[in-house]
Amino acid sequence: MDKSKRKNSVLGRMKRVISSPLFEFNEETSKGVENYHSNRFELGVGERLDQDINQNIIKFRNVSSANLLRKRSLAPKVPESYIGDVRKRFRFYTVLDPNQLSGQAQEEVDKLLEKSEANSQPKILIERSVFSQKHFDESYEAVSHPSPTLKEVVHKKLSKCVCSGSCLKKFLFGMFPFINIMKDYSVKEDLPSDIVSGLTVGIMHIPQGMAYGMLTTLPPVYGLYMSFFPVLVYFFFGSSKHISMGTFAVACLMIGSAVSKGMDTVSIPHSTAGLVTVAGNQTGNQTNLTASAADDTSTMSREEVDLRLQFAMSVTFLVGVIQLLMGVLRLGFITVYLSDPLISGFTTGAACHVFTSQIKHVFGVQTARYSGVFKLVYTYRDFFSNIDTANYVTILLSIVCITILYCTSRFINQNPKLKPRMFMPVPIELIVVVLGTVISYAIKLEENHGVVVVSDIPTGLPEPNLKALRRIPDVISDAIALAIVIFAISISMGKLLAKKHDYEVDANQELVAYGLSTVVSSFFSSAAPSASLSRSLVQERVGGRTQVAGLVSCCLLLVVLLAIGPYFRTLPNCVMASTVIVALDGLFAQVFTVPDLWYNRRPDFFVWIVAFLATVLLDVDLGLGAAVIFNIVTVVVRSQRPYGCVLGQMPGTDLYRDMHIYQEAKEIPGIRIFRFEHSLFFVNTEHFKTLLFKKTANPRKLKIAQRKRMTEKEKLKDKKQDESIIIDRQDSTNEAAQVQLQSKSGEVKVMVVADSKPKCPQEVDFHTIILDCSPWSFVDSMGVKVLAAVICEYKSVGINVILANCKGGIRDMFEKTKFYDTVDHSNIYVSVHDAVLHALHIESPDFTDQVEDFQNGLCKEKRKASKVDFTLAEDSDEENA
């Protein structure tokens, strides 16, 4: 701390000491006290105190206090004769030897020490009047903002459609985010990083594209198309600088599921007799278990490939149209219904489907392709029943590939010690694919050992076609689910990387980019793309700056498609299956988050479990639908039965907290404060009433008890009619009561004006209920109706209900529904503390004067004591007059 700050700190402490009740501050003899102490800042604090005492700046109320403080409070060091708790410099010291102190001095010093401790924390001291909401709005001129009409909304929107150069420029920059990105692009600094990143991701695209292409039930080359066309289009329309578009396991699996269900509706001649696609739990011809046209893409006829391509491109086109419409209509918020536990459970369940689709390639076992409920159950039934047909060469090759891939990825690429020293991750997937292709070609695995290989890969780019428009009616439900899943996964990845690099990703613009990329790709035999989690992280970690890295990877893939593709003809399918299985490691690792959900967020745990089980036991699209429905149900249930509590006042403050949580919170006598921790609407109105009656009192039972008491009172009154003194006092009213006294000299009437404080009904210990409405964001018509009914019920038994912390929207709803016919405006207060003061009948000054004082910085709370007037009137002429 520099000298000026230390000086201010010391002066602040001296002011607090001088203003304490222990001292009397002589203002006349201490003019310029700040300058006085500043000039003597270097003196010891004890010496300064002695000088202040001697020069009459500080007057002590008694001599013993002065002597005591000289010894114990402000000296830099505590004398050894006193055993104390040494605190920081310029603080007070606690003396534990009270025998040397007089009782009065000890008491005053202790109070001073307590105030010193309290002063170590910031304080809030506000004096103001008690405000009802009505008086607050009148005093501070509240302005209402009525909801705009449809005509006004349309006119406002149309007024923005002005054809001008700036408007056109803003539209183009919004539609093509790459313009803004490239304006600040540095060729010297950014281009080398993008080239390295693009080559690294492009190398990953080759094996992943071919492997994930098989998940769509199409030949592997179509996976390479997915890694090429969408990346080009996304460069122009995407707002994320780091995500890598292309193949993704879950999206490819959902496309393959849609294709399989579409194939169930048509019949085509197969080139070989074998297993066919089976819907539901119906099995097909299982006479040939070593070859299957439904599973081995190398043996598909040209007609079957064309038909599968129609279904795949139709679902791709429809996904793009849905995403494009969502972007135009600004529906990017729809992903809020897909919570993180839901996405995690769903993708983990989908990973099980991906694993199942590849395990047969690892073992060389042929199974039928199923779709619908219990798809995995029937697939594994076929797998284990045909396990005796496994190819041992395929199994050995798969084990070697999985071991190499996992060990390299786990212990080299993800090693925290090696990662900072590596220029780029080891492209182990490409290395395994190249080695597998070379070994298969050298020892002729297909001819000599029956290992299934990729077969012919065509060169060149596909011609534009209209296959995307032929099967649209058959894939509508699959397209809706796929569009939402792709958007949820891609936007979450984009926002994660954008947050890390301090830029924004527009969800609606991303929808437009995904939609255009998918629609354009559907006319070039490329299935629906998605952001890849693994490739996106690699692209960012290697140093990619912009989507120029995507263009570099496209250049590499173009070389593969035009020239290198046919050299992968002898690549075994089991090698690609091994690549896919190892890549699922990140998805399966999400299981380890489940225990944390169980201990910390139980509802999210059940959402995860339902999403996972529904996806595994049902199909992928059915599982997603079931998970979304269950997620919404949990929200409804939590809204239907929210938490409610009774609040108590924290001692010495105007804060009110849950008495169940804060043990020091004390209930105010005669008042019960209730808070309902959710908005009040038709779903939870019954729970609101039940909880309110439970935490306070049931007015219906009170009414029955009161009637019973009145009946008993009437009976008692009839028995005492012959007594000389009759006292007639009405219960549950605050009006004046008359007491008649019979005397020989005449009748004396005593008029007693009721006490300003309300009386509690005999059955309960409170007379007022305060509803803290601060958690309420809205109230519907049903909620207003129930609230009015509850207030009337309590009023009928002599209990007043006051509202506090009502938001503007809620008060507007009260106006529209004529709620103020039941509750007066003056029964709504700006805070709980204002409502409490009103309930305790602490009166406030005039509100106009209060506002003027507040604006002048002289806001002071003036309270008047409640009065009880007694008027005695004897039987005289004045009384008769």
Helices and strands as residue ranges (DSSP letters): H 3-18, E 23-25, G 28-30, H 33-39, H 45-54, E 58-60, H 63-72, E 84-85, E 94-95, G 98-100, H 103-119, H 133-139, H 150-159, H 165-175, H 178-183, H 190-215, H 221-226, H 229-237, E 245-246, H 249-264, E 278-279, G 297-299, H 302-328, G 332-337, H 340-363, E 370-371, H 375-385, G 387-389, H 392-408, I 409-413, G 419-421, H 428-443, H 445-449, G 467-469, G 472-475, H 476-500, H 507-522, E 530-531, H 533-542, H 548-559, I 560-564, G 565-568, H 573-583, H 585-588, G 589-593, H 594-600, H 602-617, H 620-640, E 644-649, E 656-658, E 670-676, H 685-695, H 699-719, E 726-727, E 737-741, E 748-752, E 766-772, H 781-796, E 800-804, H 808-816, G 819-821, G 825-827, E 828-829, H 832-839, H 847-855, E 870-873, H 877-880
